[in-house]
């Protein structure tokens, strides 16, 4: 019995789970493949709870250092940072990797000085921040010993802004509200093994980038460079728990069932 569907890969994996892959094994159920199913979503912090739990399922939970939970977010709740000493530590899951992406929503209360959104710049590799000198959003990365920087956008206070940074091993790109604003050719891996700090960048002792003053929500970290369509999807659907991305395109799946009768509306039953 063959059936051909077109669906996004999150739905596809739910369908695969409903026919018992865990019990019978993928090879026993399908002769085809689930094309490109690798979300590479390493960490996802919804920031809806009092602690920064990693909703990706990878166990990369964070630690709060003074930031206040329960503020109104772009979706549900978020953390509020006082611009003085608040931060959240999360594992640097992209350390030593040659590709990766960050996606985050920010809402600034003050932009009168450099304000770090996240980073590990103090002897580390990356920082996403507001650059007061040029009045732009900025991301700097140290890859292979070389520092590269992408900038752009029109920062404002009091409104939610989506920022995304993608790096595929060849190009570093910055997106603001779903639109690419800058790109630079570079190569190498992220140099640091430090933790990532949200709301600062570990460099404040050197007065490089100030603490963030305002709200931060929906931080996602991927171990590959996202496409422009994937970034657009993240911008268009804040709060979605299903965005391992690649949802902008559909996946063709060829099912070849062995000893199973399958109804898409209900769990599978043995013949």
N, C-alpha and C positions, 0 to 999 in steps of 0.2 A: 504494500500500500504506500504510494508516494503522494506527498502533498507539498506544494510549493507556496511559500509565503514571502511577503516583503514587509519587514518591520524593523524598528530600531533595535540596536543590540541589547539594550537593557531589557526590553520586552522579550527578546529572543532568549536571553539567559534565564528569565523567569519561566518561559515555556519549557526550556530544556530541563530546568529543575523540576517542573511539574510531572515530567515523564520518568523521573527517577534516575537521573544520571548518577547520583551518589550511590544508589543501590546496584545498578546494572553496568555502569561504565559507559562512557561516551562512545567508544568503538562498537559496543554492542548495539547501539541504537541508531547510529548515523554512519552513512558512508561519505557524506559531504562534510564540510567544515563551516564553522561560524566565522565568516570572513572578518579579519581584523579585530577580533574581540580582545582588546587589551587597553583598558581605560587609562592605565598608568596613573590613576588617582591615588597618590601616596598618602595624602592627609587632607581632611576636610573638617574645618572648624565652623560649625553653624553659629557658635557663640550664643546659643539660646538658653544655656544653663549657667549655673554659678561657677562651674569649672569648664575649661576648654576641652571637651571630649572630642576625640577624633572619630567622626562619623563614617570614615572610609572603611572601617573594619580592620585597619592595620595596627591599631593600638598605639598610635603616636600622640597620646594625650599630652596636653600642655600644662604649665604651672602658672598660676596668677601671681603677679607681684604688684598688688595695689590697685589694679584696674577694677572698676565697678561693674558688676553684672546687672542685667535687667533694664538697661536703657532701651529706648525704642530704636529698632534696627530697620534696615531696608526690607527685611523680612523677619517678623517676630521680634526677638530681642537681640541685643548686642552688648559689647563692652564699651564703657566710657573711660577715656584716658585723660588725666588731669594736666598734662603738659609739664609736669614737674619731675615725677619719678615713677609713674605707672608703666607697667609692661607685662607681657606674657611671654614665657619661654616655651618654644616648641622645638622638637627635634629637627635638625638640618638634614632632611631626607635626601636632598640633592647633593650632599657633600661628595666630591670627587666624581660626580657624574658629568657627562659631556652634553647633556640636554636637560631641559626642564621648563616648567611654566609656573607662574604665580597669578592667581586671580583673587581680587579683594575689593570690597566696597568700603569707601571712606566718606566721612562727613566731618569737615573741619570746623572747629569753633574759632580758631585763630590761625592766621597765616602771616604773622609779623616777623618770623624768623624761619630758618631751615627747620623742618619738622620731619623726623623719620617715621615712616609707617611700619617698616619691618627691615631687619637686616642683621648682619654680623660683621660689620665693616672694621671693627677694631682688630686688625690682624686677620680679618676674614676675607670673604669673597663678594658679598652683595649688599646693596642697600637700595630700598625704594623709598623716596622721600619727596617733600616739597622743597624746591630750590628757590629761596626768596630773592636771590640775586637776579635771576632771569624770570622769576614769576612763572615757573613751569613745574609740572610733575617730572621727576627724574628717576632713572634707575641706572646705577653703576655696578659693574661686575668685574671681578678679577678672574680671568680665565687664562690658564696657561702662563701666568705671570704678567699678563697684559691687562691694563684697565681700560674698559670700554664704557661709554655712557650714551644713553638714549633719553631724549627729553621731549616735552610737548604738552599740549592742552592749555586750557584757560582755567586755572584753579579758582574756586570760589568757596566761601564759607556758607554754612547753613543748608547745604544740599548734598544729596548722595551722588557720589561719583564712582564709576566702576573703572578700576585700573587692572590691566593685565600685562604681564611680561612673558614673552616666549623666547626660547633659545633652542635651536635644533642642531647645534654643533657647527653651524655655518653663519647664521644670522641671529642677532639679538634684536628683538622688536618690542616696542612699547605701544599699547593700545589704551585709549581713553574713551569710555562709553562706547565700546565696541568698534571703534575706528582706529586703524593704525596711524600713529602720528610720527614715528621715527623708527629707523632701522639702521644697523651697522653690521658690517661683515666682521666676524671674529671666529675663533676656534679655541679648542682646549676644554678643560673641565673646570668646574667650580672648585676653587683652591682650598676652601676652609673645611674644618671638621668641628667648628663651634656650633652651639645652638643658634637658632634663629630667634631673635627677640622682636615681638610685635609691640609697636608703640615706641621703639627706640632701635638702636643699631649697635650697641655695645661700645660706641665711640664717644659717649658724652663726656667722659673724663678729659678728652682732648677737644671738647667743644666743637666737634665736626658737624653733627646734626642734632637738633634739639628733640626733646621728647614730643610725641604726638599729643595735641590738645584737640579732643573731639571724640568721635565714635568710629569704631572699626567693626565690620561685619563680614561674614561669609568668606573666610579665607580658604582657598583651595590650592594645593600644591601637586603638580603633576611631574612625572619623571620623563617627559618628552615635550617637544615643542608643539603646542597646539596650533591648529590651522586658523585662518582668519574667520572661517565660518563657525568654528567651535567657540572662538572668543565672542562672536556675535550672539551665539546661543546662550552663553553665560550671562551676557549683558541683558538679553531680552527676558530671561527667566530667573530673576533672583529668588532664592529660597527653594528652588527645586532640589530635592534630595536625589534625583536620578541622573544628574549631569556628570557622569564619568566621561561625557561628551562623545563626539562622533554621532550625536543624535541629529545633526543636520543632514545626514545622508542615511539612506536605508540600506539594509544588508539583505542579500539574497541567501536564503538557506534552503538546502535540499534535504528533506527528511527521508530516511529509508528505515521504516519501522520493522523491528523483528519481534514478533510475538506480542504486540501491543495494539490496542484499539485506542485512538486518541481523539478526544473532543476538545477543541480549543477553549470551550467555555467551562470545562470541568476537568478534574484530575484524570489521568489515564487509568484504565482498568485492564487487567490481564485478559487475554482471550480465553 
